[in-house]
Amino acid sequence: MTTSAEATVLITHDVGLHARPSVKFTKLAKTFAAKVEMALAAEGPWFDAKSIVKVMAAKAPKGTTLYLRGEGEGAAEAVAALKALVERDFDEDGVHARTA
């Protein structure tokens, strides 16, 4: 039996889905066995959420709706975890400045 899941989430992070957030996103996606994809529109194009190159290439700014889908073992958990990460602003707590 194949399991699948879908979700949408609004990017509220100030810099959007760029370097640090993309790394966190793909690292989390890779912890799941399920195939996980993302898109910037419901109709696609869809691309591998485990690929840092493809995720960063999306250049999704703040205010973008991110479409997520997963298929296979753990798909629902993978999609839920990625959605939660985006909702938590990639766990950056609004701190984007470097400290000396």
C-alpha positions as CSV (number, residue, x, y, z in Angstrom):
1,M,0.0,0.0,0.0
2,T,1.4,3.4,-1.0
3,T,0.7,6.3,1.3
4,S,0.6,9.8,0.1
5,A,0.2,13.3,1.6
6,E,-0.1,16.9,0.5
7,A,0.0,20.2,2.2
8,T,0.4,23.9,1.5
9,V,2.3,26.4,3.7
10,L,2.9,30.1,3.5
11,I,6.6,31.2,3.8
12,T,6.7,34.0,6.4
13,H,10.5,33.9,6.9
14,D,12.0,37.3,6.1
15,V,14.5,36.0,3.6
16,G,12.3,33.3,2.2
17,L,13.6,29.9,1.2
18,H,17.2,30.8,0.6
19,A,20.6,29.5,1.9
20,R,20.2,28.6,5.6
21,P,16.4,27.8,5.4
22,S,17.0,25.6,2.3
23,V,19.7,23.6,4.1
24,K,17.4,23.0,7.1
25,F,14.6,22.1,4.8
26,T,16.5,19.6,2.7
27,K,18.2,18.0,5.7
28,L,14.9,17.4,7.3
29,A,13.4,16.0,4.1
30,K,16.3,13.6,3.8
31,T,15.5,12.1,7.2
32,F,12.4,10.5,5.7
33,A,12.2,7.4,3.5
34,A,9.3,8.9,1.5
35,K,9.7,10.7,-1.8
36,V,9.1,14.3,-1.0
37,E,8.5,17.0,-3.6
38,M,7.7,20.7,-3.5
39,A,6.4,23.3,-5.9
40,L,5.6,27.0,-6.1
41,A,2.2,26.3,-7.8
42,A,-0.4,23.6,-7.4
43,E,0.1,22.4,-11.0
44,G,3.9,22.3,-10.6
45,P,6.6,22.0,-11.8
46,W,7.4,19.7,-8.9
47,F,10.9,19.0,-7.8
48,D,12.8,16.9,-5.2
49,A,12.6,18.5,-1.8
50,K,15.8,16.5,-0.8
51,S,17.9,18.4,-3.4
52,I,19.6,21.5,-2.0
53,V,20.3,22.7,-5.5
54,K,16.7,22.4,-6.6
55,V,15.3,23.9,-3.4
56,M,17.6,26.9,-3.5
57,A,17.0,27.3,-7.2
58,A,13.3,27.9,-6.4
59,K,14.2,31.3,-4.9
60,A,10.9,31.3,-3.0
61,P,10.5,34.7,-1.3
62,K,8.6,35.6,1.8
63,G,4.8,35.5,1.0
64,T,5.1,32.5,-1.3
65,T,2.8,29.5,-0.9
66,L,4.8,26.3,-0.9
67,Y,3.1,23.2,-2.1
68,L,4.4,19.9,-0.6
69,R,3.6,16.3,-1.4
70,G,5.0,13.0,-0.3
71,E,4.6,9.5,-1.4
72,G,5.7,6.2,0.2
73,E,6.5,5.1,3.8
74,G,6.3,8.1,6.2
75,A,4.8,10.5,3.6
76,A,2.3,12.1,6.0
77,E,5.0,12.5,8.7
78,A,7.5,14.0,6.2
79,V,5.0,16.5,4.8
80,A,3.8,17.5,8.3
81,A,7.4,18.0,9.5
82,L,8.4,20.1,6.6
83,K,5.2,22.2,6.9
84,A,5.9,22.7,10.6
85,L,9.5,23.8,9.9
86,V,8.3,26.4,7.5
87,E,5.6,27.6,9.9
88,R,8.4,28.0,12.6
89,D,10.4,30.2,10.3
90,F,13.0,27.4,9.9
91,D,13.7,27.6,13.7
92,E,15.6,30.9,13.3
93,D,13.5,32.9,15.8
94,G,13.9,36.1,13.8
95,V,17.6,36.2,14.4
96,H,19.4,36.8,11.1
97,A,22.3,39.0,12.0
98,R,25.7,37.6,12.7
99,T,27.2,38.1,16.1
100,A,30.8,39.1,16.6
